[in-house]
Amino acid sequence: PNGMNARREQLKRTLSHRATEFTPEQNFAMLEELERLKPIDTRPTDDVLLNGRWDFCFDVEPDVGTGFIKELFEGNGPNWMKKILDFRGVHMEIGNDQSTIKLVVSIAFLGKQTDLILHTSLSPAPINPDGTMFLETFEGIEFAGIRLPYPNSWKRSRYLEFSYLDTEFAVARGAGGEPHFLLRGN
C-alpha cells in the first residue's frame, strides 16, 4: 500500500504541475494509472468530498462542452466575439449532496466581469455497482444572473463518471470516455 500511495502522489503532482511537459497520450496513460490506484472504498455517488468547486487542470480530449468553450474563446472563434467577450476561466461547482452541477464560464462582457452558467442535475446511474457513475441532465443556462430560454432538444442526459476522487483531485469522464483532470478549487 505504501508504494501505491507514493506512486499515486507522484502522479498527482506530475499531472497538476507538469502536464504541459508531456504529450496528450502520456497524460492519458498517467490518468489511467491514477484511476487504477484509487482507494478501493471510493464511491463518489455517496461521497460528500465530491461537493465543492473543481477547476479544470486539463482535458486529454475535450468533450463537446469543453471543446466548444475552448474553440469559441481560445481558438478560432469569431473575431467580433473576441472583441466583446474576454474568456477568464471555467470551473465546475458540485452541490446539494452531489445532485447539481454548475459549469461556470467566467468572462468579461464589454469589459464587465460576468458568468455564463450551465446548470445540470446529477443522480446515481441506475446500473452503478462501483458508485462512480452518474446520470447528468441539462437543466438550464444563465447569463449575468438571468435564466435564458433554451430549446427542448437541449434537455438531454448523459452518463458522467467520476473515476477518481480524493480531497484534492478528481477525474471525470463524459459519455465518450474523455477524461478531465480536476483540481479542488477555493
N, C-alpha and C positions, 0 to 999 in steps of 0.2 A: 504493500500500500504506500509506503514512503516514497518509493521510486515512481509510482503512478502520480502521487501528489506533486513531486518535484517536476515531473515532465509536464503535468497539467499547468503548473505555474509558469514554467518556461514558455510553453505555447501561448499562454495568455499574454505574457509580456511581449513576446515577439509579434503577435498579431495586433496588439494595441499600440505598440510604439514603433515597429519596424516593418509593417506590412508593405509599404511602398518600395522596399528593397527587394521584394520577391515578385515573381510572376503571378498572375491570377491562378494558374494551375498549382503553384506551390502553396499559395494561401488557401486554396480549396482543400488541398491534402492536409494542411495543418488544422483547418477547421474540422475536417472529418476525424482526424486523430483526437482532437479535443472532445468531440462528441462521444467517441468510444471510451474516453477516460472519465466521463461524467460519473458522479456518485450514483450508485445503484438506486438509492431511495429518492431520486429527483422525480417529482411529479408536478410539473408546472400548472396543470389544471387545478390542483389543490393547494398551491403554494403561494402565500402572500408575498414572497420575495419577487414575484413577477410584477406586482404593482409598483408604480412609480414611473419616473422619466427614464427613457432609454435613448441614447444618442447613437446614430448610425456611424460606426467606425468605417466600414466599407462594405460594399457588395461585391462578391466574386462575379456574379452575373446579375445585373439589376432585373427585378421583376417588372411587370407592366407599370405599376405605380411609381416606383423609384426611378425606373428608366425614363418615364415621361417627365418627371420633375427634373432629372439631370439634363435631359435633352433640351427641355424648354428654357431652363435658367443657366445652364453651364455650357451647353453645346451649341447646336445650330438653330436655336430658337430664332424667331423673327427679330430683326434689328429694332423695329419700333417698340417691341415689348421690352427689350433690354434698356431702352431709354426711359421707360416709365416704371419698370419693376427691377429692383435690385435684390437678388437672392441672398439671404443671410444664413440659412441653415434649415435643417429638417430633423425633427425628433419625434419619438412616439411616447405617448403617455397612456399607461395602462392603469385602470382603476376599478372601483366598485367590486372588489373581490374577483379580479380577473374577468370581468364581464363587459368592459368597454375599452375601446382604443380611440385615442385622438391622434391622428397623424398631423403634426403641426409643421407647416411650411412657413418659416419666418421670412418676410420680405419687407422692403421699403417700397411703398407705392407713392409715386410722385414725391419722394423724399420723406414720407411719413411711415414710421415703423408700424406694421400690422401683420396679422397672421391669416393664412388660408388653412382651414382645419377640415380634414376629412374625418367623419365620425363613423365608427363601426361598432357592432356588438360582438361579443365573444361568448360561446358556450362550448362546453366539452363535446367533442365529436361523439356521435353515437357508438362507434366502434373505436375504442381507445384503451387497449389493455395496458399501455405504458404510461398513461396520464400526461402525454406530451402534445396531443392533437386537439385543436380547437376548430370549430366552425365559425368563420368570421363573416358577418353580414354587413353590407354597406347600409348606413342609416342616414347620411346627410352630409351636406357641405356648408361651410360657414366662411364668410369673408368679412373681415373687420367687425366681427361680432354680430353679423346679420346672417340668419339662416337663408340659404338660397334654394329656389326650386330646382328640381332635377328630374330627368326623365325616369319613368318607372323601370326602364331597361337597366338602369344603374343599380337597382335594388337586387343585387346578386349576392351569393355566398360563395366562399372558397374555403378550402382547408388551409390552416396555418399551424405549423408545428413549431414548438419551442423545444428543440432537440438538445439544448444545453442551457442550464441555468445555475448560477451561483450568486453570491452577494454583489459581485462586480460586473459580471458579463453574462450575455445570453447569445444563443444562436437561434435565429428564427428562419424557418424555411416556408416559402409560399407554396402554392399548389403545384408549381412546376419543379419544386425541389431546390430552387436557387437559395443559397444561404446568405443571410445578413448577419454580420458580427456587430453586436450591440454592447455599448458600454453604459453602465448606470450613470445617469446624469444627476445634476444637483437640483 
